[in-house]
Amino acid sequence: MELGNIPQPTYGPGPEAPESSTPGLVAMAHAFLRLVQPNPLPVGETLRAEESSGAPVLYCHSFLSQLLLYELGFLVCAAIGVLFIILVPLVGCCFCCCRC
């Protein structure tokens, strides 16, 4: 079964961001996101299943390590945020209660 002459698809430029009244804030947000997450999403990796003693075994160590590398920036930001959520009230309490 032949499909005949199928033309190659032509792709145009990607979607453009809408114009904003605050281009400085938009540029700053995009710069932050590029700083926090510089690695591309590991979409091409798939989980492989092999039969071993009758049960499928998933080999996903490589995929999980790439996914953690992808999310590393967000994990660091979340850890810093949790640290500030805990430390700021604690330091404020020490300043208020232990004024020496």
LOLUM-398928 format. One record per atom (N, C-alpha, C): residue number from 1; residue in one letter; chain; x, y, z. Coordinates in pm, whole numbers. Example, Ala and Ser with C-alpha at 12.3 -4.5 7.8 and 13.67 -1.06 7.14 Angstrom:
REM LOLUM-398928
<n=1 res=A chain=A xx=1319 yy=-569 zz=780> $
<n=1 res=A chain=A xx=1230 yy=-450 zz=780> $
<n=1 res=A chain=A xx=1320 yy=-330 zz=780> $
<n=2 res=S chain=A xx=1285 yy=-225 zz=708> $
<n=2 res=S chain=A xx=1367 yy=-106 zz=714> $
<n=2 res=S chain=A xx=1290 yy=3 zz=787> $
***
This chain:
REM LOLUM-398928
<n=1 res=M chain=A xx=85 yy=-117 zz=0> $
<n=1 res=M chain=A xx=0 yy=0 zz=0> $
<n=1 res=M chain=A xx=89 yy=123 zz=0> $
<n=2 res=E chain=A xx=85 yy=197 zz=-107> $
<n=2 res=E chain=A xx=163 yy=319 zz=-116> $
<n=2 res=E chain=A xx=74 yy=440 zz=-90> $
<n=3 res=L chain=A xx=132 yy=538 zz=-26> $
<n=3 res=L chain=A xx=55 yy=656 zz=8> $
<n=3 res=L chain=A xx=58 yy=762 zz=-100> $
<n=4 res=G chain=A xx=142 yy=747 zz=-198> $
<n=4 res=G chain=A xx=147 yy=845 zz=-304> $
<n=4 res=G chain=A xx=240 yy=960 zz=-271> $
<n=5 res=N chain=A xx=215 yy=1071 zz=-331> $
<n=5 res=N chain=A xx=301 yy=1189 zz=-312> $
<n=5 res=N chain=A xx=248 yy=1272 zz=-196> $
<n=6 res=I chain=A xx=313 yy=1260 zz=-81> $
<n=6 res=I chain=A xx=274 yy=1339 zz=36> $
<n=6 res=I chain=A xx=375 yy=1451 zz=51> $
<n=7 res=P chain=A xx=331 yy=1576 zz=42> $
<n=7 res=P chain=A xx=427 yy=1687 zz=52> $
<n=7 res=P chain=A xx=480 yy=1701 zz=195> $
<n=8 res=Q chain=A xx=602 yy=1751 zz=204> $
<n=8 res=Q chain=A xx=661 yy=1777 zz=334> $
<n=8 res=Q chain=A xx=590 yy=1897 zz=397> $
<n=9 res=P chain=A xx=563 yy=1889 zz=528> $
<n=9 res=P chain=A xx=497 yy=2003 zz=594> $
<n=9 res=P chain=A xx=592 yy=2122 zz=603> $
<n=10 res=T chain=A xx=536 yy=2239 zz=597> $
<n=10 res=T chain=A xx=615 yy=2361 zz=615> $
<n=10 res=T chain=A xx=574 yy=2422 zz=748> $
<n=11 res=Y chain=A xx=673 yy=2458 zz=824> $
<n=11 res=Y chain=A xx=649 yy=2515 zz=955> $
<n=11 res=Y chain=A xx=686 yy=2661 zz=955> $
<n=12 res=G chain=A xx=601 yy=2742 zz=1016> $
<n=12 res=G chain=A xx=628 yy=2884 zz=1029> $
<n=12 res=G chain=A xx=692 yy=2912 zz=1164> $
<n=13 res=P chain=A xx=712 yy=3038 zz=1194> $
<n=13 res=P chain=A xx=768 yy=3072 zz=1325> $
<n=13 res=P chain=A xx=671 yy=3034 zz=1436> $
<n=14 res=G chain=A xx=726 yy=3014 zz=1554> $
<n=14 res=G chain=A xx=645 yy=2974 zz=1669> $
<n=14 res=G chain=A xx=554 yy=3086 zz=1714> $
<n=15 res=P chain=A xx=466 yy=3056 zz=1808> $
<n=15 res=P chain=A xx=376 yy=3159 zz=1857> $
<n=15 res=P chain=A xx=452 yy=3272 zz=1925> $
<n=16 res=E chain=A xx=406 yy=3390 zz=1904> $
<n=16 res=E chain=A xx=472 yy=3507 zz=1962> $
<n=16 res=E chain=A xx=396 yy=3550 zz=2087> $
<n=17 res=A chain=A xx=471 yy=3604 zz=2179> $
<n=17 res=A chain=A xx=410 yy=3653 zz=2302> $
<n=17 res=A chain=A xx=328 yy=3778 zz=2272> $
<n=18 res=P chain=A xx=213 yy=3792 zz=2338> $
<n=18 res=P chain=A xx=133 yy=3912 zz=2314> $
<n=18 res=P chain=A xx=205 yy=4036 zz=2364> $
<n=19 res=E chain=A xx=175 yy=4147 zz=2304> $
<n=19 res=E chain=A xx=235 yy=4272 zz=2347> $
<n=19 res=E chain=A xx=188 yy=4306 zz=2488> $
<n=20 res=S chain=A xx=276 yy=4364 zz=2565> $
<n=20 res=S chain=A xx=247 yy=4392 zz=2704> $
<n=20 res=S chain=A xx=273 yy=4539 zz=2732> $
<n=21 res=S chain=A xx=206 yy=4591 zz=2834> $
<n=21 res=S chain=A xx=230 yy=4729 zz=2874> $
<n=21 res=S chain=A xx=350 yy=4739 zz=2967> $
<n=22 res=T chain=A xx=401 yy=4624 zz=3012> $
<n=22 res=T chain=A xx=517 yy=4621 zz=3100> $
<n=22 res=T chain=A xx=623 yy=4529 zz=3041> $
<n=23 res=P chain=A xx=689 yy=4570 zz=2934> $
<n=23 res=P chain=A xx=787 yy=4481 zz=2872> $
<n=23 res=P chain=A xx=909 yy=4455 zz=2960> $
<n=24 res=G chain=A xx=942 yy=4548 zz=3049> $
<n=24 res=G chain=A xx=1055 yy=4528 zz=3138> $
<n=24 res=G chain=A xx=1031 yy=4414 zz=3235> $
<n=25 res=L chain=A xx=909 yy=4407 zz=3291> $
<n=25 res=L chain=A xx=877 yy=4299 zz=3384> $
<n=25 res=L chain=A xx=869 yy=4165 zz=3312> $
<n=26 res=V chain=A xx=816 yy=4164 zz=3190> $
<n=26 res=V chain=A xx=809 yy=4041 zz=3112> $
<n=26 res=V chain=A xx=949 yy=3990 zz=3080> $
<n=27 res=A chain=A xx=1038 yy=4080 zz=3041> $
<n=27 res=A chain=A xx=1176 yy=4041 zz=3011> $
<n=27 res=A chain=A xx=1247 yy=3990 zz=3136> $
<n=28 res=M chain=A xx=1220 yy=4053 zz=3251> $
<n=28 res=M chain=A xx=1281 yy=4009 zz=3376> $
<n=28 res=M chain=A xx=1230 yy=3871 zz=3417> $
<n=29 res=A chain=A xx=1100 yy=3845 zz=3398> $
<n=29 res=A chain=A xx=1045 yy=3715 zz=3432> $
<n=29 res=A chain=A xx=1103 yy=3606 zz=3341> $
<n=30 res=H chain=A xx=1114 yy=3636 zz=3212> $
<n=30 res=H chain=A xx=1172 yy=3537 zz=3120> $
<n=30 res=H chain=A xx=1320 yy=3514 zz=3150> $
<n=31 res=A chain=A xx=1392 yy=3618 zz=3187> $
<n=31 res=A chain=A xx=1533 yy=3601 zz=3223> $
<n=31 res=A chain=A xx=1547 yy=3514 zz=3348> $
<n=32 res=F chain=A xx=1458 yy=3533 zz=3445> $
<n=32 res=F chain=A xx=1461 yy=3449 zz=3565> $
<n=32 res=F chain=A xx=1432 yy=3303 zz=3531> $
<n=33 res=L chain=A xx=1332 yy=3279 zz=3447> $
<n=33 res=L chain=A xx=1299 yy=3142 zz=3409> $
<n=33 res=L chain=A xx=1411 yy=3075 zz=3331> $
<n=34 res=R chain=A xx=1479 yy=3152 zz=3244> $
<n=34 res=R chain=A xx=1592 yy=3094 zz=3172> $
<n=34 res=R chain=A xx=1708 yy=3066 zz=3267> $
<n=35 res=L chain=A xx=1723 yy=3147 zz=3372> $
<n=35 res=L chain=A xx=1828 yy=3124 zz=3470> $
<n=35 res=L chain=A xx=1798 yy=3001 zz=3556> $
<n=36 res=V chain=A xx=1672 yy=2988 zz=3598> $
<n=36 res=V chain=A xx=1633 yy=2879 zz=3686> $
<n=36 res=V chain=A xx=1629 yy=2747 zz=3612> $
<n=37 res=Q chain=A xx=1583 yy=2748 zz=3487> $
<n=37 res=Q chain=A xx=1565 yy=2623 zz=3414> $
<n=37 res=Q chain=A xx=1628 yy=2631 zz=3275> $
<n=38 res=P chain=A xx=1763 yy=2619 zz=3268> $
<n=38 res=P chain=A xx=1830 yy=2630 zz=3138> $
<n=38 res=P chain=A xx=1826 yy=2502 zz=3055> $
<n=39 res=N chain=A xx=1795 yy=2388 zz=3115> $
<n=39 res=N chain=A xx=1799 yy=2260 zz=3046> $
<n=39 res=N chain=A xx=1666 yy=2231 zz=2977> $
<n=40 res=P chain=A xx=1669 yy=2167 zz=2859> $
<n=40 res=P chain=A xx=1544 yy=2132 zz=2792> $
<n=40 res=P chain=A xx=1477 yy=2013 zz=2860> $
<n=41 res=L chain=A xx=1346 yy=2002 zz=2843> $
<n=41 res=L chain=A xx=1270 yy=1891 zz=2899> $
<n=41 res=L chain=A xx=1310 yy=1761 zz=2831> $
<n=42 res=P chain=A xx=1343 yy=1655 zz=2907> $
<n=42 res=P chain=A xx=1384 yy=1528 zz=2845> $
<n=42 res=P chain=A xx=1265 yy=1450 zz=2793> $
<n=43 res=V chain=A xx=1208 yy=1494 zz=2681> $
<n=43 res=V chain=A xx=1089 yy=1432 zz=2626> $
<n=43 res=V chain=A xx=1123 yy=1305 zz=2550> $
<n=44 res=G chain=A xx=1239 yy=1300 zz=2484> $
<n=44 res=G chain=A xx=1275 yy=1188 zz=2400> $
<n=44 res=G chain=A xx=1302 yy=1060 zz=2475> $
<n=45 res=E chain=A xx=1330 yy=1067 zz=2602> $
<n=45 res=E chain=A xx=1359 yy=947 zz=2680> $
<n=45 res=E chain=A xx=1230 yy=871 zz=2708> $
<n=46 res=T chain=A xx=1236 yy=742 zz=2695> $
<n=46 res=T chain=A xx=1121 yy=658 zz=2726> $
<n=46 res=T chain=A xx=1162 yy=554 zz=2828> $
<n=47 res=L chain=A xx=1066 yy=503 zz=2896> $
<n=47 res=L chain=A xx=1091 yy=397 zz=2993> $
<n=47 res=L chain=A xx=1092 yy=265 zz=2919> $
<n=48 res=R chain=A xx=1196 yy=187 zz=2941> $
<n=48 res=R chain=A xx=1207 yy=56 zz=2875> $
<n=48 res=R chain=A xx=1166 yy=-53 zz=2973> $
<n=49 res=A chain=A xx=1092 yy=-146 zz=2922> $
<n=49 res=A chain=A xx=1051 yy=-261 zz=3005> $
<n=49 res=A chain=A xx=1112 yy=-386 zz=2946> $
<n=50 res=E chain=A xx=1174 yy=-466 zz=3029> $
<n=50 res=E chain=A xx=1231 yy=-594 zz=2987> $
<n=50 res=E chain=A xx=1172 yy=-702 zz=3074> $
<n=51 res=E chain=A xx=1157 yy=-817 zz=3014> $
<n=51 res=E chain=A xx=1104 yy=-931 zz=3088> $
<n=51 res=E chain=A xx=1217 yy=-994 zz=3168> $
<n=52 res=S chain=A xx=1201 yy=-1000 zz=3297> $
<n=52 res=S chain=A xx=1300 yy=-1063 zz=3383> $
<n=52 res=S chain=A xx=1223 yy=-1148 zz=3484> $
<n=53 res=S chain=A xx=1235 yy=-1274 zz=3472> $
<n=53 res=S chain=A xx=1167 yy=-1372 zz=3557> $
<n=53 res=S chain=A xx=1015 yy=-1354 zz=3554> $
<n=54 res=G chain=A xx=963 yy=-1323 zz=3436> $
<n=54 res=G chain=A xx=818 yy=-1318 zz=3420> $
<n=54 res=G chain=A xx=754 yy=-1185 zz=3455> $
<n=55 res=A chain=A xx=825 yy=-1091 zz=3518> $
<n=55 res=A chain=A xx=765 yy=-962 zz=3554> $
<n=55 res=A chain=A xx=841 yy=-850 zz=3484> $
<n=56 res=P chain=A xx=771 yy=-749 zz=3433> $
<n=56 res=P chain=A xx=842 yy=-639 zz=3368> $
<n=56 res=P chain=A xx=917 yy=-553 zz=3469> $
<n=57 res=V chain=A xx=1037 yy=-515 zz=3433> $
<n=57 res=V chain=A xx=1121 yy=-432 zz=3519> $
<n=57 res=V chain=A xx=1144 yy=-301 zz=3446> $
<n=58 res=L chain=A xx=1117 yy=-192 zz=3510> $
<n=58 res=L chain=A xx=1133 yy=-61 zz=3446> $
<n=58 res=L chain=A xx=1272 yy=-7 zz=3474> $
<n=59 res=Y chain=A xx=1343 yy=28 zz=3369> $
<n=59 res=Y chain=A xx=1474 yy=90 zz=3383> $
<n=59 res=Y chain=A xx=1457 yy=239 zz=3358> $
<n=60 res=C chain=A xx=1437 yy=314 zz=3464> $
<n=60 res=C chain=A xx=1409 yy=455 zz=3448> $
<n=60 res=C chain=A xx=1508 yy=542 zz=3525> $
<n=61 res=H chain=A xx=1622 yy=486 zz=3563> $
<n=61 res=H chain=A xx=1721 yy=563 zz=3638> $
<n=61 res=H chain=A xx=1771 yy=681 zz=3556> $
<n=62 res=S chain=A xx=1800 yy=656 zz=3429> $
<n=62 res=S chain=A xx=1852 yy=762 zz=3342> $
<n=62 res=S chain=A xx=1747 yy=871 zz=3324> $
<n=63 res=F chain=A xx=1622 yy=829 zz=3302> $
<n=63 res=F chain=A xx=1514 yy=926 zz=3282> $
<n=63 res=F chain=A xx=1492 yy=1010 zz=3407> $
<n=64 res=L chain=A xx=1492 yy=947 zz=3524> $
<n=64 res=L chain=A xx=1471 yy=1021 zz=3649> $
<n=64 res=L chain=A xx=1585 yy=1117 zz=3678> $
<n=65 res=S chain=A xx=1708 yy=1077 zz=3648> $
<n=65 res=S chain=A xx=1820 yy=1167 zz=3671> $
<n=65 res=S chain=A xx=1812 yy=1288 zz=3576> $
<n=66 res=Q chain=A xx=1770 yy=1266 zz=3452> $
<n=66 res=Q chain=A xx=1754 yy=1378 zz=3359> $
<n=66 res=Q chain=A xx=1638 yy=1467 zz=3401> $
<n=67 res=L chain=A xx=1531 yy=1407 zz=3454> $
<n=67 res=L chain=A xx=1417 yy=1486 zz=3500> $
<n=67 res=L chain=A xx=1455 yy=1569 zz=3622> $
<n=68 res=L chain=A xx=1533 yy=1513 zz=3714> $
<n=68 res=L chain=A xx=1578 yy=1590 zz=3831> $
<n=68 res=L chain=A xx=1672 yy=1702 zz=3789> $
<n=69 res=L chain=A xx=1756 yy=1677 zz=3689> $
<n=69 res=L chain=A xx=1843 yy=1782 zz=3638> $
<n=69 res=L chain=A xx=1761 yy=1894 zz=3575> $
<n=70 res=Y chain=A xx=1652 yy=1857 zz=3509> $
<n=70 res=Y chain=A xx=1562 yy=1955 zz=3448> $
<n=70 res=Y chain=A xx=1494 yy=2041 zz=3555> $
<n=71 res=E chain=A xx=1454 yy=1979 zz=3665> $
<n=71 res=E chain=A xx=1381 yy=2049 zz=3771> $
<n=71 res=E chain=A xx=1473 yy=2106 zz=3880> $
<n=72 res=L chain=A xx=1603 yy=2095 zz=3865> $
<n=72 res=L chain=A xx=1697 yy=2133 zz=3970> $
<n=72 res=L chain=A xx=1682 yy=2280 zz=4011> $
<n=73 res=G chain=A xx=1666 yy=2369 zz=3916> $
<n=73 res=G chain=A xx=1653 yy=2510 zz=3948> $
<n=73 res=G chain=A xx=1530 yy=2540 zz=4031> $
<n=74 res=F chain=A xx=1417 yy=2477 zz=3996> $
<n=74 res=F chain=A xx=1295 yy=2497 zz=4073> $
<n=74 res=F chain=A xx=1307 yy=2436 zz=4212> $
<n=75 res=L chain=A xx=1376 yy=2323 zz=4223> $
<n=75 res=L chain=A xx=1395 yy=2262 zz=4354> $
<n=75 res=L chain=A xx=1481 yy=2349 zz=4445> $
<n=76 res=V chain=A xx=1584 yy=2412 zz=4389> $
<n=76 res=V chain=A xx=1669 yy=2502 zz=4468> $
<n=76 res=V chain=A xx=1589 yy=2624 zz=4512> $
<n=77 res=C chain=A xx=1509 yy=2681 zz=4421> $
<n=77 res=C chain=A xx=1426 yy=2796 zz=4458> $
<n=77 res=C chain=A xx=1325 yy=2759 zz=4566> $
<n=78 res=A chain=A xx=1265 yy=2640 zz=4556> $
<n=78 res=A chain=A xx=1170 yy=2597 zz=4659> $
<n=78 res=A chain=A xx=1240 yy=2577 zz=4793> $
<n=79 res=A chain=A xx=1361 yy=2522 zz=4792> $
<n=79 res=A chain=A xx=1434 yy=2503 zz=4918> $
<n=79 res=A chain=A xx=1469 yy=2637 zz=4982> $
<n=80 res=I chain=A xx=1511 yy=2733 zz=4902> $
<n=80 res=I chain=A xx=1541 yy=2866 zz=4955> $
<n=80 res=I chain=A xx=1414 yy=2931 zz=5009> $
<n=81 res=G chain=A xx=1301 yy=2913 zz=4940> $
<n=81 res=G chain=A xx=1174 yy=2968 zz=4988> $
<n=81 res=G chain=A xx=1132 yy=2909 zz=5120> $
<n=82 res=V chain=A xx=1144 yy=2778 zz=5134> $
<n=82 res=V chain=A xx=1108 yy=2712 zz=5261> $
<n=82 res=V chain=A xx=1202 yy=2758 zz=5372> $
<n=83 res=L chain=A xx=1329 yy=2774 zz=5340> $
<n=83 res=L chain=A xx=1424 yy=2823 zz=5439> $
<n=83 res=L chain=A xx=1387 yy=2963 zz=5487> $
<n=84 res=F chain=A xx=1348 yy=3050 zz=5396> $
<n=84 res=F chain=A xx=1306 yy=3185 zz=5436> $
<n=84 res=F chain=A xx=1176 yy=3182 zz=5515> $
<n=85 res=I chain=A xx=1083 yy=3094 zz=5476> $
<n=85 res=I chain=A xx=956 yy=3085 zz=5549> $
<n=85 res=I chain=A xx=980 yy=3043 zz=5693> $
<n=86 res=I chain=A xx=1079 yy=2960 zz=5716> $
<n=86 res=I chain=A xx=1109 yy=2914 zz=5852> $
<n=86 res=I chain=A xx=1196 yy=3016 zz=5926> $
<n=87 res=L chain=A xx=1299 yy=3069 zz=5859> $
<n=87 res=L chain=A xx=1396 yy=3154 zz=5929> $
<n=87 res=L chain=A xx=1345 yy=3295 zz=5959> $
<n=88 res=V chain=A xx=1267 yy=3355 zz=5870> $
<n=88 res=V chain=A xx=1225 yy=3494 zz=5892> $
<n=88 res=V chain=A xx=1138 yy=3506 zz=6018> $
<n=89 res=P chain=A xx=1035 yy=3425 zz=6037> $
<n=89 res=P chain=A xx=960 yy=3438 zz=6163> $
<n=89 res=P chain=A xx=1043 yy=3402 zz=6286> $
<n=90 res=L chain=A xx=1135 yy=3306 zz=6271> $
<n=90 res=L chain=A xx=1219 yy=3269 zz=6384> $
<n=90 res=L chain=A xx=1310 yy=3383 zz=6425> $
<n=91 res=V chain=A xx=1373 yy=3447 zz=6329> $
<n=91 res=V chain=A xx=1461 yy=3561 zz=6360> $
<n=91 res=V chain=A xx=1378 yy=3678 zz=6414> $
<n=92 res=G chain=A xx=1260 yy=3701 zz=6356> $
<n=92 res=G chain=A xx=1173 yy=3807 zz=6408> $
<n=92 res=G chain=A xx=1131 yy=3782 zz=6552> $
<n=93 res=C chain=A xx=1100 yy=3658 zz=6585> $
<n=93 res=C chain=A xx=1064 yy=3622 zz=6721> $
<n=93 res=C chain=A xx=1181 yy=3644 zz=6816> $
<n=94 res=C chain=A xx=1301 yy=3608 zz=6771> $
<n=94 res=C chain=A xx=1419 yy=3629 zz=6855> $
<n=94 res=C chain=A xx=1442 yy=3778 zz=6878> $
<n=95 res=F chain=A xx=1425 yy=3861 zz=6775> $
<n=95 res=F chain=A xx=1443 yy=4005 zz=6794> $
<n=95 res=F chain=A xx=1338 yy=4064 zz=6887> $
<n=96 res=C chain=A xx=1212 yy=4015 zz=6878> $
<n=96 res=C chain=A xx=1107 yy=4069 zz=6961> $
<n=96 res=C chain=A xx=1115 yy=4022 zz=7106> $
<n=97 res=C chain=A xx=1145 yy=3896 zz=7124> $
<n=97 res=C chain=A xx=1141 yy=3839 zz=7259> $
<n=97 res=C chain=A xx=1273 yy=3851 zz=7334> $
<n=98 res=C chain=A xx=1382 yy=3853 zz=7265> $
<n=98 res=C chain=A xx=1514 yy=3847 zz=7330> $
<n=98 res=C chain=A xx=1591 yy=3977 zz=7309> $
<n=99 res=R chain=A xx=1526 yy=4090 zz=7328> $
<n=99 res=R chain=A xx=1596 yy=4217 zz=7310> $
<n=99 res=R chain=A xx=1690 yy=4240 zz=7428> $
<n=100 res=C chain=A xx=1817 yy=4224 zz=7403> $
<n=100 res=C chain=A xx=1915 yy=4240 zz=7509> $
<n=100 res=C chain=A xx=2002 yy=4361 zz=7482> $
***
